[in-house]
Amino acid sequence: MNHTEQEMRALIDALNQASVLYYTTANSPLSDAEWDKKYDALIALEKESGMIMPDSPSVRVGAAPLANFEPHRHISRLWSMDKVQSKEALALWFARCEKLHRDLSDGRSEPLAPLHYAVEYKLDGLTINLTYQDGQLIQAATRGNGEVGEGILPQAKTIRCVPLSIPYKGLLEVQGECIMRLSTLEAYNKTAAEPLKNARNGAAGALRNLDPTVTATRKLDAFFYQVGTIEQPPYSDMDGMLQFLRENGFPTGEYEEYADSYEEISKLIDGVEEKRESLDFLIDGAVVKVCDSQTRQAMGNTEKFPRWAVAYKFAAEENTATLLDVTWELGRTGKLTPLAHLSPTDIGGVTVQKATLNNFGDIERKNVAIGCTVWIRRSNDVIPEIMGRVGEASGEETLITPPAICPACGEPIIQRGAHLFCMNRKTCKPQTVARLAHFASRNAMDIDTFSDKTAELLYDQLGVRDCADLYQLTTNDLLVLDGFKQKRAENLIVALENSRHCALDAFLFALGIPNVGRKTARDLAEHFGSLDAVKVATSDELIAISEVGDILASSITEFFSFQENLDMIARLLDAGITPIHERQGDSELLAGKTFVVTGTLPTLGRDDAEKLVELHGGRASKSVSKKTSYVLAGEKAGSKLTKAESLGIPVITEEEFMQMINPS
């Protein structure tokens, strides 16, 4: 091996080792910048030498398109999984398993090991079967009919978590599930000419695309759970097999729990279902498996299924429905959003009759029309989303057309970017009332006693059309309103007066800048320090803030580019509003730590807790990930707590948090 080859080998080993550690432990010895530097050096050497080693990370960018898929015969058959959809059916499977174990143990010189079960996620993706020889990935294939699949080696090499080389040198087949994360799907669909209908189709379509460069754009992931073929396995049960996979660089599932009884299995499955909505990938159930390898071999398989495993299927989170109508809903910014009305369909035990469509461009990209059948997905408790149509267009469908006038006030509609707007800020009642209510809300200007009903009364009876108009009101003005007595009127005037001197982040949030929540408003205030600086910030300056991306930066710069918004701000300042930002202190007690605050805290509000995190040098985030340092959880913490527990992230109480920032 010459000097150049030695350099290349060292770079490849360092890069691959960093990738293995990242995907199996969420830690990497290389920073992103260091990884990029080594990768660029490797690419330069490959160009200079004209040689690419088979396990080089450069092969992940995608090879030339294939003419067709070649059939591949698996060394060991890939079995389907028997399925149950009720606890009663699960209990019957468990009883059969226990009886079979007793029958097989009777008469043996050495009885089988006591039954011990594993419960893991049933991933909703596409099965992938990898073959290694002499430590090198030599083939990848789809499941096919279990005996013969399609060879997809160039496509599989684009998946960054698939090891291109491994320490184990014998013949090895490893099975797993290829997935597309929901966050990846969301990011992909924001710019895709043809949005993907769902994450499962995104993964399956990518792996079965003849052009590997297309596969690479989907940024797929995979989890591995089974060794199909191995020479002299160095393990005797499932726990040992998973450890073997991890030692060889294969990411295993994010959830494995063990049980010895039906009651324990049932409880674990309930826990998996509770976690389902907090996951960043699709699961459609839980898999129960016998752990011991010798027992699995003794139990064997039916013609279709292994007798030692079963899949417990959850209620679907996706379904189809007929699109009956589309109405255009008006928001406080004047933006019109299409709302789909559907034939009733059951998703996860909930009857769904409405779903969101982002804008008219979304309607066109998804090629949906009144009367067509559409895919619906429901996640968490938010309104379901239409992912795309089912089948081709028919002559019985009616095209959806954007409105020419506002459905609330009849004024002409204009288009700005991808969205439609009613620009009538004075006499379009729904948007004005919503804008007033948002401006006065607790996380914005915090005008005590102000409500949606108050906003509507002010619009109807006092002609209030603008947030600045609120500061011209007097106690006598309010006394003519329905339900307003002297004390209530005085309290509202005092609350308005108190709100004139406000924090900059509260004021930025009150303005109603699209996509800017209170957390982003705080980040803007801390980064820029003044309203004037935020108003003239460029996209590049905004993106320099940790959690601000291209889309959010565009929303902010666009908001301050519209004259009507600048006029609104000027009127508020003229009315005596003085937004001030007090820079945070110099405490570094929480430097480098990321906190997620969830649930109801005994003393602090969530906003106050997040402020304290940032005051002491930490970072407050709204979502739990592997990069989260701590989750500060109160009562009714919900899915964020569940996700933290599944990722092994430390969960602390308010008392423990206060001890962190007051160590003395």
C-alpha positions as CSV (number, residue, x, y, z in Angstrom):
1,M,0.0,0.0,0.0
2,N,1.6,3.3,-1.1
3,H,1.6,6.5,0.9
4,T,-1.5,7.9,-0.8
5,E,-3.4,4.7,-0.2
6,Q,-2.3,4.8,3.5
7,E,-3.5,8.4,3.8
8,M,-6.9,7.4,2.2
9,R,-7.2,4.4,4.4
10,A,-6.6,6.5,7.6
11,L,-9.1,9.1,6.5
12,I,-11.8,6.5,5.6
13,D,-11.3,4.7,8.9
14,A,-11.6,7.9,10.9
15,L,-14.7,9.0,9.0
16,N,-16.4,5.7,9.2
17,Q,-15.6,5.2,12.9
18,A,-17.1,8.7,13.6
19,S,-20.2,7.8,11.7
20,V,-20.6,4.4,13.5
21,L,-20.3,6.1,16.9
22,Y,-22.8,8.9,15.9
23,Y,-25.4,6.4,14.7
24,T,-25.0,3.9,17.5
25,T,-24.3,6.1,20.5
26,A,-25.3,9.6,19.2
27,N,-21.8,10.8,20.0
28,S,-19.0,11.4,17.5
29,P,-15.2,12.1,18.1
30,L,-15.3,14.6,15.2
31,S,-17.2,17.9,15.1
32,D,-19.1,18.6,11.9
33,A,-16.3,20.9,10.8
34,E,-13.6,18.3,11.4
35,W,-15.6,15.6,9.6
36,D,-16.0,17.9,6.6
37,K,-12.3,18.7,6.6
38,K,-11.3,15.1,6.5
39,Y,-14.0,14.3,3.9
40,D,-12.7,17.1,1.6
41,A,-9.2,15.8,2.0
42,L,-10.3,12.3,1.1
43,I,-12.2,13.5,-2.0
44,A,-9.0,15.4,-3.1
45,L,-6.9,12.2,-2.8
46,E,-9.5,10.1,-4.6
47,K,-9.5,12.6,-7.5
48,E,-5.7,12.8,-7.5
49,S,-5.2,9.0,-7.5
50,G,-8.3,8.0,-9.5
51,M,-9.0,5.3,-6.9
52,I,-12.1,4.9,-4.6
53,M,-12.0,2.3,-1.9
54,P,-15.2,0.2,-1.5
55,D,-16.0,1.5,2.0
56,S,-15.2,5.2,1.2
57,P,-17.9,7.6,2.5
58,S,-17.8,9.2,-1.0
59,V,-19.8,6.3,-2.4
60,R,-22.8,7.5,-0.4
61,V,-23.5,10.3,-2.8
62,G,-25.1,8.0,-5.3
63,A,-23.8,6.0,-8.3
64,A,-25.0,6.1,-11.9
65,P,-28.6,5.1,-12.5
66,L,-29.3,1.4,-13.0
67,A,-31.0,0.0,-16.1
68,N,-33.1,-2.3,-13.9
69,F,-33.0,-4.2,-10.6
70,E,-31.3,-7.6,-10.5
71,P,-32.9,-10.3,-8.5
72,H,-31.0,-11.4,-5.4
73,R,-31.6,-14.7,-3.6
74,H,-31.2,-14.4,0.2
75,I,-28.9,-16.8,1.9
76,S,-31.5,-17.3,4.7
77,R,-35.2,-16.8,4.2
78,L,-36.7,-13.6,5.5
79,W,-39.9,-14.5,7.3
80,S,-43.1,-12.5,7.5
81,M,-44.5,-11.7,11.0
82,D,-47.7,-13.1,12.4
83,K,-50.0,-10.3,13.5
84,V,-52.6,-9.7,16.2
85,Q,-54.8,-6.6,16.7
86,S,-56.2,-7.2,20.2
87,K,-55.1,-8.1,23.6
88,E,-57.3,-11.2,23.5
89,A,-55.5,-12.4,20.4
90,L,-52.1,-11.6,22.0
91,A,-53.1,-13.6,25.0
92,L,-53.9,-16.6,22.7
93,W,-50.5,-16.3,21.0
94,F,-48.8,-16.1,24.4
95,A,-50.6,-19.3,25.6
96,R,-49.6,-21.2,22.4
97,C,-46.0,-20.1,22.9
98,E,-45.9,-21.2,26.5
99,K,-47.5,-24.6,25.6
100,L,-45.1,-25.2,22.7
101,H,-42.2,-24.4,25.0
102,R,-43.4,-26.9,27.6
103,D,-44.0,-29.6,24.9
104,L,-40.5,-29.0,23.4
105,S,-38.8,-29.1,26.8
106,D,-40.5,-32.4,27.9
107,G,-38.2,-35.4,27.2
108,R,-35.1,-33.3,26.4
109,S,-31.9,-34.1,28.2
110,E,-31.4,-30.4,28.8
111,P,-34.7,-28.4,29.0
112,L,-34.9,-25.2,27.0
113,A,-34.1,-22.0,28.8
114,P,-37.1,-20.4,30.6
115,L,-39.1,-18.2,28.3
116,H,-38.0,-14.6,28.3
117,Y,-39.5,-12.1,25.9
118,A,-38.4,-8.9,24.2
119,V,-40.7,-6.1,23.1
120,E,-39.5,-3.6,20.4
121,Y,-41.0,-1.1,18.0
122,K,-42.7,-2.4,14.8
123,L,-41.1,0.0,12.4
124,D,-43.2,1.1,9.4
125,G,-40.7,1.3,6.6
126,L,-39.2,-1.1,4.1
127,T,-37.2,-4.3,5.0
128,I,-33.6,-4.2,3.9
129,N,-31.2,-7.2,3.9
130,L,-27.5,-6.6,3.9
131,T,-24.8,-9.1,3.1
132,Y,-21.2,-8.8,4.2
133,Q,-18.2,-10.9,3.3
134,D,-14.7,-10.4,4.6
135,G,-15.9,-7.4,6.5
136,Q,-17.2,-5.6,3.3
137,L,-20.7,-4.8,2.3
138,I,-21.2,-6.8,-0.9
139,Q,-25.0,-6.7,-1.4
140,A,-28.2,-5.2,-0.2
141,A,-31.7,-6.3,-1.2
142,T,-35.4,-5.8,-0.5
143,R,-37.3,-8.5,1.1
144,G,-39.2,-9.5,-2.0
145,N,-41.1,-12.8,-1.4
146,G,-38.7,-13.7,1.5
147,E,-36.5,-15.9,-0.7
148,V,-35.7,-13.6,-3.6
149,G,-35.6,-9.8,-3.5
150,E,-34.2,-7.0,-5.6
151,G,-30.6,-6.0,-5.4
152,I,-30.3,-2.4,-4.2
153,L,-26.6,-2.1,-3.2
154,P,-26.0,1.3,-4.8
155,Q,-29.1,2.7,-3.1
156,A,-28.3,1.2,0.3
157,K,-24.8,2.7,0.2
158,T,-26.4,6.2,0.2
159,I,-27.8,5.5,3.7
160,R,-25.3,7.1,6.0
161,C,-26.0,4.7,8.9
162,V,-25.4,1.6,6.8
163,P,-21.8,0.4,7.6
164,L,-19.8,-0.1,4.4
165,S,-17.3,-2.2,6.3
166,I,-17.4,-4.0,9.7
167,P,-15.0,-5.7,12.1
168,Y,-16.7,-9.1,11.7
169,K,-15.0,-11.0,8.8
170,G,-17.3,-14.0,8.3
171,L,-20.3,-14.3,6.0
172,L,-23.1,-12.3,7.5
173,E,-26.7,-11.3,6.6
174,V,-28.3,-8.5,8.7
175,Q,-31.9,-7.5,8.4
176,G,-33.4,-4.2,9.3
177,E,-36.0,-1.6,8.5
178,C,-35.2,1.4,6.3
179,I,-37.1,4.5,7.3
180,M,-37.5,8.2,6.5
181,R,-37.7,10.3,9.7
182,L,-40.8,12.5,9.9
183,S,-38.6,15.6,10.4
184,T,-36.7,14.7,7.2
185,L,-40.0,14.2,5.3
186,E,-41.2,17.6,6.5
187,A,-38.0,19.3,5.4
188,Y,-38.0,17.4,2.1
189,N,-41.6,18.3,1.2
190,K,-41.0,22.1,1.8
191,T,-38.9,22.3,-1.4
192,A,-39.9,19.2,-3.3
193,A,-41.6,19.6,-6.7
194,E,-43.7,16.5,-5.9
195,P,-44.2,16.2,-2.1
196,L,-44.1,12.7,-0.7
197,K,-47.4,11.3,0.6
198,N,-45.8,9.8,3.8
199,A,-42.6,8.7,5.3
200,R,-43.1,5.0,4.5
201,N,-43.7,5.7,0.8
202,G,-40.7,8.1,0.9
203,A,-38.4,5.3,2.1
204,A,-39.8,2.6,-0.1
205,G,-39.8,4.8,-3.2
206,A,-36.2,5.9,-2.5
207,L,-34.9,2.4,-2.2
208,R,-36.7,1.2,-5.3
209,N,-35.6,4.1,-7.4
210,L,-33.2,3.1,-10.2
211,D,-31.3,6.4,-9.7
212,P,-29.2,6.2,-6.4
213,T,-28.8,10.0,-6.5
214,V,-32.5,10.3,-5.9
215,T,-32.2,7.9,-2.9
216,A,-29.4,10.0,-1.5
217,T,-31.7,13.1,-1.5
218,R,-34.2,11.4,0.8
219,K,-31.6,11.1,3.6
220,L,-32.9,7.7,4.8
221,D,-32.1,6.0,8.1
222,A,-32.3,2.4,9.2
223,F,-32.5,0.3,12.3
224,F,-31.3,-3.3,12.4
225,Y,-32.8,-6.1,14.5
226,Q,-32.0,-9.5,13.2
227,V,-29.0,-11.6,12.0
228,G,-30.2,-14.0,9.3
229,T,-26.9,-15.7,8.4
230,I,-23.8,-15.9,10.5
231,E,-20.9,-18.3,10.9
232,Q,-20.4,-19.3,14.5
233,P,-22.5,-16.6,16.2
234,P,-20.8,-15.1,19.3
235,Y,-24.1,-14.9,21.2
236,S,-26.9,-17.1,22.4
237,D,-29.8,-14.7,22.9
238,M,-31.4,-11.6,21.5
239,D,-29.6,-9.2,23.9
240,G,-26.2,-10.7,22.8
241,M,-27.3,-10.5,19.1
242,L,-28.1,-6.8,19.5
243,Q,-24.9,-6.1,21.2
244,F,-23.0,-7.9,18.4
245,L,-24.8,-5.6,15.9
246,R,-23.9,-2.5,17.8
247,E,-20.3,-3.6,18.1
248,N,-20.2,-3.9,14.3
249,G,-21.6,-0.4,13.8
250,F,-25.3,-1.2,13.1
251,P,-27.8,1.2,14.7
252,T,-30.4,-0.9,16.6
253,G,-33.9,0.1,17.6
254,E,-34.4,3.0,20.0
255,Y,-36.5,0.7,22.2
256,E,-35.9,-2.8,23.6
257,E,-37.6,-3.9,26.8
258,Y,-37.9,-7.4,28.3
259,A,-40.6,-9.3,30.1
260,D,-41.3,-12.7,31.6
261,S,-45.2,-12.7,31.7
262,Y,-48.1,-11.8,29.6
263,E,-49.0,-9.0,32.0
264,E,-45.6,-7.5,31.7
265,I,-45.7,-7.8,27.9
266,S,-49.2,-6.1,27.8
267,K,-48.0,-3.2,29.9
268,L,-44.9,-2.7,27.7
269,I,-47.1,-2.6,24.6
270,D,-49.3,0.0,26.2
271,G,-46.2,2.0,26.9
272,V,-45.0,1.8,23.3
273,E,-48.4,3.0,22.1
274,E,-48.1,6.0,24.4
275,K,-44.7,6.8,23.0
276,R,-45.9,6.5,19.4
277,E,-46.9,10.1,18.9
278,S,-43.7,11.5,20.2
279,L,-41.4,9.6,17.8
280,D,-39.7,11.0,14.8
281,F,-40.5,8.0,12.7
282,L,-43.5,5.8,11.9
283,I,-44.3,2.7,13.9
284,D,-47.5,0.7,13.5
285,G,-47.2,-1.6,16.4
286,A,-44.9,-3.5,18.8
287,V,-43.1,-6.8,18.1
288,V,-42.9,-9.5,20.8
289,K,-40.1,-12.0,20.4
290,V,-38.7,-15.0,22.4
291,C,-35.1,-14.1,23.4
292,D,-33.2,-17.3,23.5
293,S,-31.7,-18.4,20.2
294,Q,-31.9,-22.2,21.0
295,T,-35.6,-21.9,21.9
296,R,-36.3,-20.0,18.6
297,Q,-34.6,-22.7,16.6
298,A,-36.6,-25.4,18.4
299,M,-39.9,-23.6,17.9
300,G,-39.2,-23.1,14.2
301,N,-41.6,-21.6,11.7
302,T,-44.9,-22.2,10.1
303,E,-45.1,-22.0,6.3
304,K,-45.2,-18.2,6.7
305,F,-44.2,-17.0,10.2
306,P,-41.7,-17.8,13.0
307,R,-43.6,-19.3,15.9
308,W,-41.4,-17.4,18.4
309,A,-42.5,-13.9,17.4
310,V,-45.7,-11.9,16.8
311,A,-46.5,-8.3,15.8
312,Y,-49.2,-6.4,17.8
313,K,-50.7,-3.9,15.4
314,F,-51.9,-0.5,16.6
315,A,-54.8,1.5,15.1
316,A,-53.8,3.2,11.9
317,E,-52.5,6.8,12.0
318,E,-53.2,7.1,8.3
319,N,-56.3,6.4,6.2
320,T,-58.0,7.4,3.0
321,A,-61.1,9.6,2.6
322,T,-63.0,11.5,-0.1
323,L,-62.3,15.2,-0.4
324,L,-65.8,16.8,-0.3
325,D,-65.0,20.5,-0.3
326,V,-62.3,23.1,0.4
327,T,-63.1,26.3,2.3
328,W,-60.6,29.2,2.9
329,E,-60.0,30.1,6.6
330,L,-58.9,33.6,7.4
331,G,-56.1,34.2,10.1
332,R,-55.0,37.2,12.0
333,T,-52.3,38.1,9.5
334,G,-54.9,38.2,6.7
335,K,-53.6,34.9,5.3
336,L,-56.1,32.6,3.8
337,T,-55.5,28.9,4.4
338,P,-57.4,26.1,2.6
339,L,-59.2,23.7,4.9
340,A,-60.3,20.3,3.4
341,H,-63.7,18.8,4.3
342,L,-63.6,15.0,4.1
343,S,-65.9,12.0,4.2
344,P,-65.7,10.7,7.8
345,T,-62.7,8.4,8.3
346,D,-61.3,6.7,11.3
347,I,-57.6,7.3,12.2
348,G,-56.3,5.9,15.5
349,G,-59.8,5.6,16.9
350,V,-60.7,9.2,16.1
351,T,-63.2,10.2,13.4
352,V,-61.6,12.7,11.1
353,Q,-63.7,15.0,8.8
354,K,-61.3,18.0,8.3
355,A,-57.6,18.3,7.2
356,T,-55.2,21.0,6.4
357,L,-53.8,22.0,3.0
358,N,-50.9,24.5,3.4
359,N,-51.7,26.8,0.4
360,F,-52.8,26.7,-3.2
361,G,-49.4,25.6,-4.3
362,D,-49.7,22.7,-2.0
363,I,-53.1,21.8,-3.6
364,E,-51.4,21.9,-7.1
365,R,-48.4,19.9,-6.0
366,K,-50.5,17.2,-4.4
367,N,-52.8,17.2,-7.4
368,V,-56.0,17.0,-5.3
369,A,-59.5,17.9,-6.4
370,I,-63.0,17.9,-5.1
371,G,-64.3,14.3,-5.3
372,C,-60.9,12.5,-5.3
373,T,-59.7,10.0,-2.7
374,V,-56.8,11.3,-0.6
375,W,-54.3,10.0,2.0
376,I,-54.8,11.5,5.4
377,R,-52.3,11.4,8.3
378,R,-52.9,12.4,11.9
379,S,-50.0,13.1,14.3
380,N,-50.5,14.0,17.9
381,D,-53.6,16.0,18.5
382,V,-53.1,18.5,15.7
383,I,-55.4,18.8,12.7
384,P,-54.7,16.0,10.2
385,E,-52.9,16.7,7.0
386,I,-53.6,15.6,3.4
387,M,-50.5,13.8,2.1
388,G,-51.6,13.3,-1.4
389,R,-54.2,11.7,-3.7
390,V,-54.9,8.0,-4.2
391,G,-55.0,7.0,-7.9
392,E,-55.3,9.0,-11.0
393,A,-57.7,11.9,-11.8
394,S,-61.2,11.0,-13.1
395,G,-63.8,13.0,-15.1
396,E,-66.0,13.2,-12.0
397,E,-63.7,15.5,-10.0
398,T,-63.9,19.3,-9.7
399,L,-60.8,21.4,-9.7
400,I,-60.1,23.6,-6.7
401,T,-59.8,27.3,-7.5
402,P,-58.3,30.0,-5.3
403,P,-60.8,32.7,-4.1
404,A,-60.7,36.1,-5.9
405,I,-62.2,37.9,-2.9
406,C,-62.0,37.5,0.9
407,P,-64.9,35.3,2.1
408,A,-65.2,37.5,5.2
409,C,-65.2,41.0,3.8
410,G,-65.4,40.7,0.0
411,E,-62.2,42.7,-0.6
412,P,-59.9,41.5,-3.5
413,I,-57.3,38.8,-2.6
414,I,-53.6,39.3,-3.4
415,Q,-50.9,36.7,-3.6
416,R,-47.6,37.1,-1.8
417,G,-45.1,34.3,-2.3
418,A,-46.9,31.0,-1.9
419,H,-49.9,32.5,0.1
420,L,-53.1,34.4,-0.5
421,F,-53.9,37.5,1.7
422,C,-56.8,39.8,2.4
423,M,-55.1,43.2,2.9
424,N,-58.2,44.8,4.4
425,R,-56.9,45.5,7.9
426,K,-59.6,47.9,8.9
427,T,-63.0,46.4,8.1
428,C,-62.2,42.6,7.7
429,K,-63.6,41.7,11.1
430,P,-62.2,38.1,11.7
431,Q,-58.6,39.0,11.1
432,T,-58.8,42.3,13.1
433,V,-60.5,40.6,16.1
434,A,-57.9,37.8,16.0
435,R,-55.0,40.3,15.7
436,L,-56.3,42.3,18.8
437,A,-56.7,39.1,20.9
438,H,-53.2,37.9,20.0
439,F,-51.6,41.3,20.7
440,A,-53.2,41.3,24.2
441,S,-52.5,37.7,25.1
442,R,-50.4,36.6,28.0
443,N,-47.2,35.8,26.1
444,A,-47.5,39.0,24.1
445,M,-48.4,42.3,25.7
446,D,-50.1,40.5,28.7
447,I,-53.1,42.9,28.9
448,D,-54.9,41.5,31.9
449,T,-58.7,40.9,31.6
450,F,-58.6,41.2,27.8
451,S,-60.3,38.3,25.9
452,D,-61.5,37.3,22.4
453,K,-64.9,38.5,23.4
454,T,-63.5,41.9,24.5
455,A,-61.8,42.2,21.2
456,E,-65.1,41.6,19.4
457,L,-67.0,44.1,21.6
458,L,-64.4,46.8,20.9
459,Y,-64.6,46.1,17.2
460,D,-68.4,46.1,17.0
461,Q,-69.3,48.9,19.5
462,L,-66.3,51.2,19.7
463,G,-64.8,50.9,16.2
464,V,-61.4,49.7,17.3
465,R,-59.6,48.6,14.1
466,D,-55.9,48.6,15.1
467,C,-53.9,47.6,18.1
468,A,-52.7,51.2,18.5
469,D,-56.4,52.2,19.0
470,L,-56.4,50.4,22.3
471,Y,-54.2,53.0,23.8
472,Q,-56.7,55.8,23.0
473,L,-59.5,54.2,25.1
474,T,-60.8,55.7,28.3
475,T,-62.8,54.3,31.2
476,N,-65.9,56.1,30.0
477,D,-65.5,54.6,26.5
478,L,-65.5,51.1,28.0
479,L,-68.6,51.7,30.2
480,V,-70.9,51.5,27.1
481,L,-69.8,48.0,26.4
482,D,-72.0,45.0,27.3
483,G,-70.9,43.6,30.6
484,F,-68.5,46.4,31.6
485,K,-69.0,48.1,35.0
486,Q,-66.8,50.7,36.5
487,K,-64.3,48.3,38.2
488,R,-63.9,46.2,35.1
489,A,-63.4,49.2,32.9
490,E,-60.8,50.7,35.2
491,N,-58.9,47.4,35.4
492,L,-58.6,47.2,31.7
493,I,-57.3,50.8,31.4
494,V,-54.7,50.1,34.1
495,A,-53.7,46.9,32.3
496,L,-53.3,48.9,29.0
497,E,-51.2,51.5,30.7
498,N,-49.0,48.9,32.3
499,S,-48.4,47.3,28.9
500,R,-46.9,50.5,27.4
501,H,-43.5,49.6,29.0
502,C,-42.8,46.1,27.7
503,A,-40.0,43.6,27.0
504,L,-38.8,43.6,23.4
505,D,-39.4,39.9,23.0
506,A,-43.0,40.3,24.1
507,F,-43.6,43.1,21.6
508,L,-42.0,41.1,18.8
509,F,-44.3,38.2,19.5
510,A,-47.3,40.5,19.8
511,L,-46.7,41.8,16.3
512,G,-47.8,38.5,14.9
513,I,-44.8,37.8,12.7
514,P,-45.6,34.6,10.8
515,N,-43.8,31.5,12.3
516,V,-42.3,33.6,15.2
517,G,-43.2,32.2,18.6
518,R,-42.2,33.5,22.0
519,K,-39.0,31.5,22.0
520,T,-37.9,32.9,18.7
521,A,-38.9,36.4,19.8
522,R,-36.6,36.0,22.8
523,D,-33.8,34.8,20.6
524,L,-34.2,37.8,18.3
525,A,-34.3,40.2,21.2
526,E,-31.2,38.7,22.8
527,H,-29.3,38.6,19.5
528,F,-30.1,42.1,18.2
529,G,-30.9,44.0,21.4
530,S,-33.3,46.6,19.8
531,L,-36.4,46.8,17.6
532,D,-34.6,48.9,15.1
533,A,-31.9,46.2,14.7
534,V,-34.4,43.5,14.2
535,K,-36.3,45.5,11.6
536,V,-33.3,45.9,9.3
537,A,-31.8,42.4,10.0
538,T,-30.7,40.5,6.8
539,S,-31.4,36.8,6.2
540,D,-27.7,36.0,6.8
541,E,-27.8,37.8,10.1
542,L,-31.0,36.0,11.2
543,I,-29.7,32.5,10.1
544,A,-26.7,33.1,12.4
545,I,-29.1,32.6,15.3
546,S,-29.0,28.9,16.4
547,E,-32.6,27.9,15.7
548,V,-33.4,30.2,12.8
549,G,-33.4,28.6,9.4
550,D,-34.0,29.8,5.9
551,I,-37.9,29.6,6.1
552,L,-38.1,31.5,9.4
553,A,-35.5,34.1,8.3
554,S,-37.6,34.7,5.1
555,S,-40.8,35.1,7.2
556,I,-39.1,37.8,9.4
557,T,-37.5,39.8,6.6
558,E,-40.7,39.6,4.5
559,F,-42.8,40.9,7.5
560,F,-40.6,44.0,7.9
561,S,-40.5,44.6,4.1
562,F,-44.2,45.3,4.0
563,Q,-45.1,49.0,4.5
564,E,-48.4,48.3,6.2
565,N,-46.5,46.4,9.0
566,L,-44.0,49.3,9.4
567,D,-46.9,51.7,9.6
568,M,-48.6,49.5,12.3
569,I,-45.4,49.5,14.4
570,A,-45.0,53.3,14.0
571,R,-48.6,53.8,15.3
572,L,-47.8,51.6,18.3
573,L,-44.7,53.5,19.1
574,D,-46.5,56.8,18.7
575,A,-49.1,55.5,21.2
576,G,-46.3,55.3,23.8
577,I,-45.2,51.6,23.5
578,T,-41.5,51.4,24.6
579,P,-40.1,47.9,24.0
580,I,-36.9,47.4,25.9
581,H,-34.5,44.5,26.1
582,E,-32.4,43.9,29.2
583,R,-29.3,41.9,28.3
584,Q,-28.9,38.6,30.2
585,G,-26.4,38.3,32.9
586,D,-22.9,36.8,32.7
587,S,-23.7,33.5,34.5
588,E,-22.2,30.5,32.7
589,L,-23.6,27.9,35.1
590,L,-25.6,26.2,32.3
591,A,-23.2,27.0,29.5
592,G,-23.3,24.3,26.8
593,K,-26.5,22.7,28.2
594,T,-29.8,22.5,26.3
595,F,-33.0,22.3,28.3
596,V,-36.5,21.4,27.4
597,V,-39.2,22.6,29.8
598,T,-42.5,20.6,29.8
599,G,-45.5,20.2,32.0
600,T,-46.8,22.4,34.8
601,L,-44.1,23.5,37.3
602,P,-45.0,24.0,41.0
603,T,-43.7,27.6,41.1
604,L,-42.2,28.8,37.8
605,G,-44.1,29.1,34.6
606,R,-42.5,27.5,31.6
607,D,-41.6,30.9,30.1
608,D,-39.9,32.0,33.3
609,A,-38.0,28.7,33.5
610,E,-36.8,29.1,29.9
611,K,-35.7,32.7,30.7
612,L,-33.7,31.4,33.7
613,V,-32.0,28.8,31.5
614,E,-30.8,31.5,29.1
615,L,-30.0,33.9,31.9
616,H,-27.4,31.3,33.2
617,G,-25.9,30.6,29.8
618,G,-27.9,27.6,28.7
619,R,-30.2,27.1,25.7
620,A,-34.0,26.5,25.9
621,S,-35.4,24.3,23.2
622,K,-39.0,23.3,22.4
623,S,-38.3,19.8,21.2
624,V,-36.5,16.8,22.7
625,S,-33.6,15.3,20.7
626,K,-30.4,13.3,21.4
627,K,-28.7,16.7,21.9
628,T,-31.0,17.7,24.8
629,S,-29.0,17.8,28.1
630,Y,-32.0,17.9,30.5
631,V,-35.8,17.8,30.5
632,L,-37.3,20.0,33.2
633,A,-40.6,18.2,33.8
634,G,-43.6,19.2,35.9
635,E,-47.1,17.6,36.2
636,K,-48.8,16.4,33.0
637,A,-45.5,16.5,31.1
638,G,-46.8,14.3,28.2
639,S,-45.0,13.2,25.1
640,K,-41.8,15.2,25.7
641,L,-41.2,13.4,29.0
642,T,-41.9,10.0,27.2
643,K,-39.4,10.8,24.5
644,A,-36.8,11.9,27.0
645,E,-37.1,8.6,28.9
646,S,-36.9,6.6,25.6
647,L,-33.6,8.5,24.7
648,G,-32.2,8.2,28.2
649,I,-32.1,11.9,28.7
650,P,-31.9,13.1,32.4
651,V,-35.3,14.3,33.7
652,I,-35.1,16.9,36.5
653,T,-37.7,18.5,38.8
654,E,-38.1,22.3,39.4
655,E,-36.3,21.9,42.8
656,E,-33.3,20.2,41.1
657,F,-33.2,22.9,38.5
658,M,-33.2,25.6,41.1
659,Q,-30.3,23.8,42.8
660,M,-28.4,23.9,39.5
661,I,-28.6,27.7,39.2
662,N,-28.2,28.3,42.9
663,P,-25.4,25.9,43.9
664,S,-24.6,27.6,47.1
